[in-house]
Amino acid sequence: MLNMAVNLDSVSKRFGEIRAVNALSLEIAEGTVYGLLGPNGSGKSTTMKLIMGLLKPDSGRITVCGMDPQKEPLNVKRVIGYVPETPRLYEFLTGMEYLDFIAAIHGIPTEQYMPKVNRFLKAFELSGHENKMIGGYSNGMKQKTAIIGALLGDPELLVLDEPLGGLDSKSARIMKDLLHTIAEEGVTTIFSTHVLEIAEAICDKICILYKGNLLTEGTAEELKRLSDTPDSTLEEAFLKLTNSSDVREIVEALVY
């Protein structure tokens, strides 16, 4: 029987009149790269924030590595590595000072984290830039620094919100291979993306959210079969499952 890293049981969250998440139930097994897909406003970011304990659900129950994020917020945060879509780093620090700070928060000795940092800096082609101010970094360099910081504490769960957006092709490939490598060690990743090709290439299982509801979940191949598009792309399956099949007609109307 698989151990579940994350469990959501009939979780709902409203913001005024807007129901961002509606009675959502998910089970995410340990060592899974799990993709959250959906149009804007589908509830992806809200779901991630609920899992991390940054938002309190109006109803339902959440467990992360066997813990309730509302009852054990610090313990839950200790096992999570988080990379937001737009990392907000301390721009008055150098890249290395920021990573030293993250390591200090986790209580990791210098001799333990520095070899790992040096490997990541080299892999992401940040070597030689680590002592420069973050304020002078490009968006891609900030994204890479945030990813290294999220991995420093050896998290049991990675929560990544559009993490490949600012990365060059080589770094994106390294990141994809890295996620599968750490998954083999039992690390679970929840991965939000708008790029369907990335979801198909990276995710073991994909959940499609639509207007706060779970529309369907499964592997990319299962989603294609569910949408009656087994020989098509995940993009075509996604458009059909979310009733967005008129996109082509809309674009043609704009062009012609």
Secondary structure by P-SEA (a helix, b strand, c coil): cccccbbbcbbbbbccccccccbbbbbbccccbbbbbbcccccaaaaaaaaaccccccbbbbbcccccccccaaaaaaabbbbcccccccccccaaaaaaaaaaaacccccccaaaaaaaaaaaccccccccccccccaaaaaaaaaaaaacccccbbbbccccccccaaaaaaaaaaaaaaaaabbbbbcccccaaaaaacccbbbbbccccccccccaaaaaaaaccccccaaaaaaaaacccaaaaaaaaaac
